[in-house]
Amino acid sequence: MKLLSEAAISRRRFTMLGGAALAAPFVATRALGQEAAVFRIGYIGPQSGPLGIFGAHDGWLIEQLRANLAGGIEVGGKHMQVEIITADTQSDPVRASQITRDMINSAAPDLILTHSAPETVNPVSDACEAGATPCLSTVAPWEAYYFGRGGQPGTQSFKWTYHFSFGTGNFLNLYSGQWSLLDTNRRVGTLIPSDADGNAIRAGLLPRMAEAGWEIIDPGPYENMTQDFTTHINAFRSAEVDIVVCFPFPPDFPVFWRQAAQRGLAQRMKIMQMAKAGLFAAEMEALGNLGHGLCTGVYWHPAFPFSSAAAGLSNADLGANYEAATGRQWAQALGASASLFDAALALAAQSGDPKDKELMAATLPKLVADTAVGKVDFTAGPVPNCTVSGLAGGQWNMVSGERFPFQLDLVSNADFPEIELTADFRPLAFG
């Protein structure tokens, strides 16, 4: 497959169909031309609600993709244009399922892409499986995706739906590698919700952490959007944990962390490790001084030595161009979403005909693609329908005299030895 330049097609341009994403069920962008030669991609994710921060980059990214793909693509000797149909789940799993079914029935996409969390990728993927539509997803632990949907290792549990993302093994590599850089008592408090992510982490990660020599203090699950973390904070203080690791909805973390600071827990800890929350600079800015030194896994960073063919940019340029165009700081979700489109173009090329859904489904288990998050290789497993992408270790640090008040430094690279670190890992330092 190759991209065709805009000069190759006289007066080729893209147009926006419909209204704003929240005002209409779908927003489609497509190249004008013959309908029979259109590779139609559905892109479904949260643009509003508790997970809306994962889709904050969507508008700019879609425009970048439109510009880069304006000349169309060539697949199997045939010229095709690319149409992107977007829809907002509003962070609601029920709506995610419904709009996916509606999109399949009304817009007939050749492929659907989705991202952000099990509350999105699982219902979208289930609807695609039921609707016999190929689907690629990312940014949710693969165990939450696979086992949360009833996947059975050793069998081809799903025909149409495939997922690439980090998993509990990546978290274990990240945490053991990074936390061991500091002198701690190895006591780890866990703040884990009662949801698909939490269930997968509690079942898959905590036993492996204990086997690796970390003493786990788990006060039990909590409900998303809770406003009182007294039970967990008291348990962590009583156990004198040096480390807390959490997997909350983004709005839940600042509630916990402010309460932890008010009750003296934050001041005695050495490491506050976040997943799902803590991925975005805006979260740190809202916390102010309490954001300094917080840690998160990094599944995409402008410093990753990869590029996005779909966006036509290196990772460094993807981040820099986004900031220049929007005035907002880059976010990990930007590169992860670009990687979905990278994989989509590779899938089209390797299938030879993206209009043939059976052929696309048959190609998915063999898909190997270079993407913004690195190589995606479904032949490598670990289970049918899933493959693993890595995590680097990140730490948020306040900076002065820079355009943005926080920067995400790379401080460990167990999964990505080719990535250069940008700072030393330091313990929390609250007064």
VENHUCOR-V641508 format. One record per pair of residues at least 12 apart in sequence whose C-alpha atoms are under 10 Angstrom apart, sorted by the first residue. I is the first residue (numbers start at 1). J is the second residue. Records with the same first field share a line. If there is no record, write none. Layout:
I = J  J
This chain:
1 = 73  74  75  76  77  78  79  345  346  347  348  349  350  352
2 = 72  73  74  75  76  77  79  309  345  349
3 = 68  69  70  71  72  73  74  75  79  80  81  309  310  312  345
4 = 68  69  70  71  72  73  74  79  80  81
5 = 67  68  69  70  71  72  73
6 = 67  68  69  70  71  72
7 = 70  71
8 = 70  71  72
9 = 70  71  72
10 = 71
11 = 32  71
12 = 31  32  33  70  71  72
13 = 30  31  32  33  66  67  69  70  71
14 = 29  30  31  32  63  66  67  69  70  71  82  83
15 = 28  29  30  31  32  66  83
16 = 28  29  30  31  84  85
17 = 29  30  85
20 = 87
21 = 47  48  59  86  87  88  89
22 = 47  48  87  88  89  90
23 = 88
24 = 87  88
25 = 85  86  87  88  89  99  102  103
26 = 42  43  44  84  85  86  87  88  99  102  103  106  107
27 = 42  43  84  85  86  87  88
28 = 40  41  42  43  83  84  85  86  87  107
29 = 41  62  63  65  66  82  83  84  85  86
30 = 66  69  70  72  81  82  83  84  85
31 = 66  69  70  71  72  80  81  82  83  84
32 = 70  81  82  83
33 = 80  81
34 = 80  81
35 = 80  81  83
36 = 80  81  355
37 = 72  78  79  80  81  82  355
38 = 72  73  79  80  81  82  83  109  110  354  355
39 = 72  73  75  79  80  81  82  83  84  109  110  111  345  348  353  354  355
40 = 80  81  82  83  84  85  107  108  109  110  111  112  354  355
41 = 82  83  84  85  86  107  108  109  110  111  112  113  135  341  344  354
42 = 83  84  85  86  87  100  103  104  107  108  109  110  111  112  113  114  135
43 = 58  62  84  85  86  87  88  100  103  109  111  112  113  114  115  135  136  137  337  340  341
44 = 85  86  87  88  89  96  99  100  103  112  113  114  115  116  120  121  124  137
45 = 58  86  87  88  89  90  91  96  113  114  115  116  117  119  120  121  124  337
46 = 58  87  88  89  90  91  92  93  96  114  115  116  117  119  120
47 = 59  87  88  89  90  91
48 = 88  89  90  91  92
49 = 88  89  90  91  92  251
50 = 90  91  92  225  249  250  251  252
51 = 89  90  91  92  116  117  119  120  249  250  251  276  277
52 = 88  89  90  91  116  250
53 = 116  250  279  280  282  283  331  333
54 = 91  115  116  117  139  250  276  279  280  331  332  333  334  336  337
55 = 88  115  116  331  333  334  337
56 = 328  331  333  334
57 = 322  326  328  329  330  331  332  333  334  335  337
58 = 86  333  334  337  338
59 = 86
60 = 321  322  325  326  334
61 = 311  318  322  334  335  337  338
62 = 84  85  86  311  337  338
63 = 311
64 = 310  311  312  313  318  321  322  338
65 = 82  84  309  310  311  312  338  341
66 = 82  83  84  310  311
67 = 310  311  312
68 = 309  310  311  312  313
69 = 81  82  83  309  310  311  312
70 = 82  83
73 = 345  348  349
74 = 348  349  352
75 = 345  346  348  349  350  351  352  353  354
76 = 348  349  350  351  352  353  354
77 = 352  353
78 = 352  353
80 = 354
82 = 345
83 = 109  110
84 = 109  111  112  113
85 = 103  107  109  112  113
86 = 103  112  113  114
87 = 99  100  103  114
89 = 119  120  124
90 = 120
91 = 116  117  119  120
92 = 119  120  123
93 = 118  119  120  121  122  123  124
94 = 119  120  123  124
95 = 120  123  124
96 = 114  119  120  121  122  123  124  125  127
97 = 119  120  121  122  123  124  125  126  127  128
98 = 123  124  127
99 = 124  127
100 = 112  123  124  125  126  127  128  131
101 = 124  126  127  128  130  131
102 = 127
103 = 128
104 = 127  128  131  132  133
105 = 131
108 = 133
109 = 133  134  355  357
110 = 133  134  135  348  354  355  356  357  360
111 = 128  133  134  135  136  160  161  344  347  348  354  355  357  360  361
112 = 124  125  128  133  134  135  136  137  161  340  344
113 = 125  134  135  136  137  138  161  162  163  337  340  341  343  344
114 = 135  136  137  138  139  163  337  340
115 = 136  137  138  139  140  163  165  333  336  337  340
116 = 137  138  139  140  141  276  333  336  337
117 = 137  138  139  140  141  144  145  196  197  249  276
118 = 137  138  139  140  141  142  143  144  145  146  148  149  195  196  197
119 = 140  144  145  195  196  197
120 = 137  139  140  145
121 = 135  136  137  138  139  140  144  145  163
122 = 137  140  144  145  146  148  149  161  163  196
123 = 145  149
124 = 136  137  161
125 = 137  145  149  158  160  161  162  163
126 = 149  158  160  161
127 = 161
128 = 159  160  161
129 = 158  159  160  161  162
130 = 158  159  160  161
131 = 160
132 = 159  160  161  357  358  361
133 = 159  160  161  357  358  360  361
134 = 159  160  161  162  354  357  358  359  360  361  362  364
135 = 159  160  161  162  163  344  360  361  364
136 = 160  161  162  163  164  340  341  343  344  347  364  385  386
137 = 161  162  163  164  165  336  337  339  340  343  386
138 = 162  163  164  165  166  333  336  337  339  340  386  387  388  389
139 = 163  164  165  166  167  276  299  332  333  336  337  389
140 = 163  164  165  166  167  196  197  276
141 = 163  164  165  166  167  168  169  170  171  196  197  200  201  276  388  389
142 = 162  163  164  165  166  167  168  197  200  382  383  385  386  387  388  389
143 = 165  166  167  168  196  197  199  200  201  203  204  383  386
144 = 167  168  195  196  197  198  199  200  201  204
145 = 162  163  164  165  167  196  197  200  385  386
146 = 158  162  163  200  383  384  385  386
147 = 196  199  200
148 = 195  196  197  199  200
149 = 196
151 = 383  384  385
152 = 383  384
153 = 382  383  384  385
154 = 382  383  384
155 = 383  384  385
156 = 365  383  384  385
157 = 383  384  385
158 = 361  384  385
159 = 358  361  362  364  365  384  385
160 = 357  358  360  361  362  364  365  385
161 = 361  364  365  385  386
162 = 361  364  365  367  378  384  385  386  387
163 = 340  376  378  384  385  386  387  388  389
164 = 339  340  343  376  377  378  381  385  386  387  388  389  390
165 = 299  336  373  376  386  387  388  389  390  391
166 = 297  299  386  387  388  389  390  391
167 = 200  201  204  205  382  387  388  389  390  391
168 = 200  201  202  203  204  205  206  208  209
169 = 204  205  208  209  388  390  391  415
170 = 205  297  388  389  390  391  392  414  415
171 = 201  205  209  275  297  390  391  392  393  415
172 = 205  206  208  209  212  414
173 = 209  390  391  392  393  413  414  415
174 = 296  297  298  390  391  392  393  394  412  413  414  415
175 = 209  245  273  296  297  392  393  412  414
176 = 209  212  213  214  414
177 = 393  412  413  414  415
178 = 295  392  393  394  411  412  413  414  425
179 = 243  270  271  273  393  412  425  426  427
181 = 411  412  424  425  426  427
182 = 270  271  425  426  427
183 = 242  270  427
184 = 241  242  243  269  270  271  427
185 = 214  215  240  241  242  243  270
186 = 213  214  215  216  241  242  243
187 = 213  214  215  216  217  236  239  240  241  242  243  244
188 = 209  210  214  215  216  217  218  236  239  240  241  242  243  244  245  271  272  273
189 = 215  216  217  218  219  232  233  235  236  237  239  240  241  242  243  244  245  246  272
190 = 202  206  216  217  218  219  220  221  232  236  241  243  244  245  246  247  273
191 = 217  218  219  220  221  222  229  232  233  236  244  245  246  247  248  253  256  274
192 = 218  219  220  221  222  223  224  232  245  246  247  248
193 = 220  221  222  223  224  225  226  246  247  248  249  252
194 = 220  221  222  223  224  248
195 = 221  222  223  224  247  248  249
197 = 247  248  249  275  276
198 = 221  222  246  247  248
199 = 221
201 = 246  247
202 = 218  220  221
206 = 218
215 = 241
216 = 239  241  243  244
217 = 232  235  236  239  240  241  243  244
218 = 232  235  236
219 = 231  232  233  234  235  236
220 = 232
222 = 248
223 = 248  252
224 = 248  249  250  251  252
225 = 248  249  250  251  252  253  255
226 = 251  252  255  256
227 = 252  255  256  259
228 = 252  255  256  259
229 = 252  255  256  257  259  260
230 = 256  259  260  263
232 = 256  260
233 = 256  257  259  260  261  263  264  265  266
234 = 260  263  265
236 = 260  265  269
237 = 260  263  264  265  266  268  269
238 = 265
240 = 265  268  269
241 = 265  268  269  270  271
242 = 265  266  268  269  270  271  272  427  428
243 = 266  268  269  270  271  272  273  427
244 = 265  266  269  270  271  272  273  274
245 = 271  272  273  274  275  295  296
246 = 272  273  274  275  276  277  278  296
247 = 273  274  275  276  277  278
248 = 274  275  276  277  278
249 = 275  276  277  278
250 = 274  275  276  277  278  279  280  283
251 = 277  278  283
252 = 277
253 = 274  275  276  277  278  283
254 = 277  278  283  284  286  287  290  291
257 = 272  287  290  291
258 = 287  290
261 = 290  430
264 = 430
266 = 290  428  429  430  431
267 = 428  429  430  431
268 = 428  429  430  431
269 = 427  428  429  430
270 = 293  294  426  427  428  429  430
271 = 293  294  295  395  426  427  428  429
272 = 291  293  294  295  296  395  427  428
273 = 293  294  295  296  297  393  394  395
274 = 294  295  296  297  394  395
275 = 295  296  297  298
276 = 296  297
277 = 296
278 = 291  294  295  296  297  395  396
279 = 295  296  297  298  299  331  332  333  394  396  408
280 = 296  329  330  331  332  333  396  406  407  408
281 = 328  329  330  331  332  396  404  405  406  407  408
282 = 328  329  331  404  405  406
284 = 396  397  398  405  406  407
285 = 398  404  405  406
288 = 398  405  406
289 = 397  398  430
290 = 428  429  430
291 = 395  396  397  398  406  428
292 = 395  396  397  398  399  406  407  428  429  430
293 = 394  395  396  397  398  408  409  425  426  427  428  429  430
294 = 394  395  396  397  408  426  427  428
295 = 393  394  395  396  397  408  409  410  411  425  426  427  428
296 = 391  392  393  394  395  396  408  409  410
297 = 332  390  391  392  393  394  395  410  412
298 = 332  390  391  392  393  394  395  408  409  410  412  413
299 = 332  333  335  336  372  373  374  389  390  391  392  393  394
300 = 315  331  332  333  334  335  336  337  339  372  373  374  390  391  392
301 = 315  316  318  319  330  331  332  333  334  335  336  372  373  392  394  408  409  410  419
302 = 314  315  316  317  318  319  320  330  331  332  334  335  372  373
303 = 315  316  317  319  409  410  419  420  421  422
304 = 316  335  372  373  374  392  410  416  418  419  420
305 = 372  373  374  416  418  419  420
306 = 370  371  372  373  374  375  419
307 = 335  338  339  342  370  371  372  373  374
308 = 335  336  338  339  340  341  342  343  370  371  372  373  374
309 = 338  339  341  342  343  345  346  370  371  372
310 = 338  339  340  341  342  343  344  345  346  371  372
311 = 335  338  339  341  342  372
312 = 338  342
313 = 338  372
314 = 372
315 = 334  335  338  371  372  373
318 = 330  334  335  338  372
319 = 331  332  334  335
322 = 334
327 = 403  404
328 = 403  404
329 = 403  404  405  406  407
330 = 407
331 = 408
332 = 373
334 = 372
335 = 371  372  373
336 = 371  372  373
337 = 372  373
338 = 371  372  373
339 = 369  370  371  372  373  374  375  376
340 = 371  372  373  376
341 = 371  372
342 = 369  370  371  372  373  376
343 = 367  368  369  370  371  372  375  376  377
344 = 367  369  371
345 = 369
346 = 367  368  369  370  371
347 = 360  361  363  364  366  367  368  369
348 = 360  363  364  367
349 = 363  367
350 = 363  364  366  367  368  369
351 = 363  364  366  367
363 = 378
364 = 377  378  379  385
365 = 377  378  379  380  381  384  385  386  387
366 = 378  379  380
367 = 379
368 = 380
373 = 389  390  391
374 = 389  390  416
375 = 388  389  390
376 = 388  389
377 = 389
389 = 415  416
390 = 413  414  415  416
391 = 412  413  414  415  416
392 = 410  411  412  413  414  415  416  417  419  421
393 = 408  409  410  411  412  413  414  415  416  421  425
394 = 407  408  409  410  411  412  413  421  422  423  425
395 = 407  408  409  410  411  412  423  424  425  426  427
396 = 408  409  410  411
397 = 409  423  426
408 = 422  423
409 = 421  422  423  424  425
410 = 422  423  424  425
411 = 423  424  425  426
412 = 424  425
